[in-house]
Amino acid sequence: MELKLARSELNGKPKPITLEEIEELVRKEGNKIFYFDRENSHKDLMALVEYFEERGYSVYFREVRYGLDENDYIYEVHILT
């Protein structure tokens, strides 16, 4: 599964990342926070949460609003070892 990390610039493009790359980062660095772009489907992000919970990680997921427009949000995922 490929997800898109949050944009670092308003007009930038989101950087793709695979589930395997996320898992490798968590294994190497321990507790990790990821920010995902709004272009990701909610269903894919719930699959990400489920994937890590099945492997014994604690996962916290939330939607972060940073503006008044309904499209001004990103997803935040904390993965704890």
VENTA-V88182 format. One line per field, one symbol per residue. burial: I if it has 24 or more other ideal C-beta (glycine too) atoms within 12 Angstrom, else O. A space follows every 10 residues. Layout:
BEGIN
burial: ???
END
This chain:
BEGIN
burial: OOIIIIOOOO OOOOOOIOIO OIOOOIOOOO OIIIIIIIOI OOOIIOOIIO IIOOOOIOIO IOOOOOOOOO OOOIIIIOIO O
END
